């Protein structure tokens, strides 16, 4: 009986997200029947979010035309931005579905090959350390997303109940009031509007979580493979060749070296596939995060209503965590690819022939070019990019405060 793959176990944790968002993870869609079977929920959810986006845009235009305050007009901006971001992420997942399948198959094959190698305690510690951290992050984010759904969806109900208890008046409240800008403010429409907003919010969080958690998972397993490759490169020339004064056997080295070079090539290819899948959506992610952080931070400093402050603080924390973990896992993957160069240097190259040293030098030189992810080529995705997002958000925030105070 084959050993269950850690990668498959991590993908299983994401199944609920992909199932209920309607996004396909591993199914091969080749026929019209498959399209109907695996796409109907996706398109239904897509139209639900799209209608919420139209409502938010209409609310902003309606507010500007009717002279509403800046706070009222921008109150739906975080919801609108996250909704558009979720659509973009799900759209690119659909567009590059074959690349997603290719990446999953490649990472699965790499783990199978590793399982067929000689067992090593140090390698098992590397795998357990990285997968344990990934599971902790995803579990915490699961809890936070569920808490967000409960808070946003139940807050209007609590306020309605409190007001009815105090005044015996029933006030129709919604998590987001943009819907009432184009449908009548009547009781018969209120339940449908409430259900629509709950549904839209769940779909937005599902789409974003599915795309982001798959990104975190792929980055982690590429990093694991890079760290395992480092381990093997450092030991490609055994100590016996030094202790016994022996020259390293060239034919023995050649087979192992070819295996490690192929392994390195597969990891470079994996990072390139990940770049294709996520680079364009990451660009909008960076741009939208700066806007959301700026607006939510500004609104928190201006309004006095505690409910609105808590709402905007929730959006602010969500935007910060979302872009931080995106940059954090990409940075981990990039740094592990660079460490291959150090691993090659740390091997016993000085005990082998000069020809072997030249071959190792080629690998070391290639490893100094990092396997990195970019925002459509405009910026590298790493922790420095996260700091630039914060810097941009702060600049916009300072500009808004200056304009608003005049």
N, C-alpha and C positions, 0 to 999 in steps of 0.2 A: 504493500500500500504506500503510495507516494505521500510525501510530507506536504501538508497544506501550505500554500504560499502566503506569506505575510501581505504581499501586494493584493491578492484576492480578498483577504480578510479586511484590508483597508477599503477596498472598493465596495464591499458589502455594507460598510457603515454609511456609504453615500447612496445606497439603492433607494431608500425612502425619498430622498430629495429628487432624484431623477424620475422616480415612478410618478410622483404626484405633480411634478412640474411639467411632465409630458416630454422631457428631454431624453433622448435615447443615449445610452451609454455603450452598450456592446452588441445590440441586435443588428444583424445584417438586413437592410431594407432594400429589396430588389424588385418587388412587384407592387401593383396597385393595392392589392389586399394588405400587404405589409404597411404601406403608406397610411391607409385608413386605420389599421390596427394600432400603429405606434405613433401616429401623428395627430389624431383627432383631439386628444386632451391638450397637446401642445398648442394647437391653433385656437382652441377654445380659451385657454388661459391667455394666449397672446392677444386675442380680441378684447378680453376683459381688461387687461392692463392698458391696451391701446385706448380704450374708451375712457379710462381713468386719466390718461395723459391728455386727451382732448378736453376733458372736463377741467383739468388744472390750467391748461393754456387759456381756455375760455374765461376761467375765473380771473386770471391775471389781466387779460385784455379788458374784461368787464370792469375790473377794479380800477384800472388806469383811466378808462373812459369816464367812469363815474366819480373820479376824484377821490378814491379811497386812499388811506394813508399807506406809507411805504411798508409798515409792519404788516398790514392786512394783505397787501398785494404779494409780499414775499413769503407769507406764512405757508403757502403751498409749494414754494420753490424746492425745499428738501425732498418732499414727496415726489414732485415732478422729476427732479434730477435722478433720484434712485429708481424711479419707474423706467425712465429712458435708459438708464444704465443696465437694468435687468433685461430689457428688451434687446439691447445691443449684445450683451453677453450670451443670451440664449440664441440670438440670431447667428452669431459667429460660431457657436457650438454646433448649430445645425449646418452651417456652411462648410465647416471643416470636420464634419463627422467622420469621414474616412481617415483623416489624420489622427483623430482621437483613438479610433480603433487600432490604427497602426502603432501608435505610441503605447497603448495598453498591451498589445501583443509583444512588442519589443521589450518592455520592462518585465513582462511575465517570463519571457524567454531568458533574459539575463538572470533572473532569480533562479530559474530552473537550472541553468548552467552552474550557478554558484552552489546550489544544493548538491550537485554531482561532484563537486570538488572535495578535497579532503577536509574533514571537519576541523574547526579551529575555534578555541574558546574566545580568543581576541576578536575574531570576526563576528561571533555570535553576540558579543557585548556591543559591538558597533551597531548591529542591526537592532538589538533590543533598545539601545539608547535612543536611536533616531525614531523608530516606530513608536516608542513610548511617549516621546515628546509630541509627535504628530497627533497621537490619540488624545492626549491631554488638551491640546489646543482645540481640536475639533469638538471634543466633548464640552468644553467651556463655551465655545461659540454656539453650539446647539442650544445650551441652556439659555444663553443671552438672547438668541433669536426667538425662542419660545416665550421668554419673559416679555420681550418687546411686543409680541403679538397679543399676549394677555393684557398688558398695560394699555396699549393703544385701543384695543377693542372693548375693554371693560370700563375704561375711564368715563366715556359718555354715559354708560348705564349707571354707574355710581353717582355721577352728577345729576342725572335725571331723577334717581331715587331720592337723593338728598333734597333736591328742590321740591319734589312732590311731597315729601314728608313735612317740609317746612311751610309750604305755601298752598298745597293741594292743587298745584298747577302742573300739567304735563308739558314739558318743553322738549321739542324734537331736536336732539343733538346727534351729531355724527362725529366719528373720529376725524374726518376732514370735511369742511363745510363747502368745498368747491362744487359739489353736485347741485346744491340749491341755487346756483347761479343760472341754471338752465332748465330745471324742472320746478314745478310749483311747490311751494313750501306747505305741503298738506300731509296729513297723517297717512292717507292711503298710499302715498309714494315713499314714505319714510322707511318702512321695513325693507323694501327692495333696495333702496339706496344704501342702507346699513349693510345688508348682505353683500352687495356689490363691492363696498369698500373693504369689508373683511376679506372677501375673496381676492381682491386686487392686491391687498397688502400681503396675504399669504403667498400669492404667486410671485410677487416681487422678491420676497425673502427667499423663497424656494429657488428661484432662478439664480439669484446672486450667490446663495450658499452652494448650490450644486456646482456652478462654474468655479467659484473660488476654492472650495474644498478639494475639487479634482486637481486644481492647480497646485495647492499645497501638497497633496499626496504625490503627484508626479515629481515635483521639485525634491521632496524628501527621498523618494526611491532612487532618483538619479544621483542625489548626494550620497546615499548609502553605497551605490555602486562605485562612485568615485572614491569613497573612503576604502572600500574593499580593494579596489584597483591599486590605491596607494600602498596598502599593506603588502600586496603581492610584488609590486615593483621594488619596494625596499628589500625584499628577500629573494629577488630573482637570481642573485649570485649568492650561493650558500656560504656559510662561514668556514666550511671545511677546506675551501680552496685557499684560505689564508692560513689556517692552523696547521695544515699539512704541507704547506708550500707548493700546492698544486696549482696549475693553471686551470681555469674554468673550461670544462668541455664545451667546445663550440657548438656541436650538434645538439647537445642537451639544452644549451641556452637558446638556440635558434627556434626550437619548437615552443618553448615557454614564451619567448619574446614575441613570436608571431601571434600567439593566443592573447597576450596582453595588449598588443597593438590593435588587434581586431576588437577587443573589449573596449578600448579607448575610442575607437572609431564609432562603435555602436552608441556610446554615451554622448559623443559629439552630435551624432545624428538625432538622438533622443531630444537633446536640448534644442536643436534646430526645429524639430517638429513642434515642440512646445512653444517656441517663438512664433511659428506660423499660426498656431491656434489662438494665441492670446495677445499678440502684439498690438493689433488694432483696437481691441476692446480696452486694453491697458491705457492707451493714449487718452481715450475719453474718460477712463477712470481717474487719471491724474488731473485732467482739466476740471471734471465735475467735482472732485474732492476739494480742490481749492475753493471752488464756488460755494459748496455746501458748508465747509468749515468757516468760511468768511461770513456768510449770511446767518448761520445759526449762532455763531459767536456774537455777531452784532446784535441780533434780536434778543439774545439773553441779557445783554447789557442795557437794553433800552426798555423792555417791557417790565411791568410790575406784577402781572398775574402769575401766581406760583404754578398753576397748571400749565400755562404756556411755556414758562421757563423750564419746567421738567420735560415737556415735550421736545423743546429745542435742544436741551442738554442730551436727551436720548439720541436725537439725530446726530449731534456733534460727536458723541462717543462712538456711534456706529460708523460714521465716516472716518474717524481717526483709526479705529481698529481695522476697518476693511482695507484701507490703503497701507497701513503699517504692516499687516501680515502678508500682504501681497509683495511688498518690498523686502520684508524679512526673509521669506522662504526663497525668493529669487536670489537674494544676497548669499544665503547659505549654499545654494547650488553653485553659484559663481565662485565663491571662495574655495569650495572643495575641488573644483576643476583646476584652479590655480595651484593647489597643493600637490598635484601630480608632479609638477616640476621639482619640488623639494624632495618628493619621494624618490624620484629617479636619481637625484644628486646624492641621496643618503644611501643608495645601494653600494655594494662593494665593487664598483666599477674599476677601481685601481688594481684589482687582483686579476682582471681579465685582459684579453688581448686588446690592442689599440682599435681593432676593427669593431669589437663589441662596444667600446667606449664611444665611437663615432655613431653607432646605431642608437645608443642611449641618448646621445646628445640631440639627435633629431627629435626624439620623443619629448625631451626636456624643452626644446625650443618651441615645439608645437603647443605644449601644455602652458607656456607662458602667455598664450592668447586665450583669455577666459571664455568659457561657454556661458554666455550671458543672455539675458532676456531684455528686450527693449520695448519702448512705447512707440511702435511703428517706426523705429529707427531714429526718433527724435531725442530720446533720452534712455539711458540704461536704467533698468529696474533694480534698484538696490537701496540700501539705507540712506545713501547720499541723496537719492531721488526723493525719499520720504521727507528729508529735511528741506529740500527745495519746494516741495508741495506746501509744507508748513510756512516757509518763508513767503511764498506767493500769497497764501491765504492771509498772512499777517499784513502784507502790503495792501491787499484789497480792503481788509478790515480797517486799517488806519485811514485809507482814502474815504471809505464810507463814513467813518466817524467825523472826519473833517468836513465833508459835504453836509452831513446831517446836522451838525452843530451850528452851521451858518444860517 
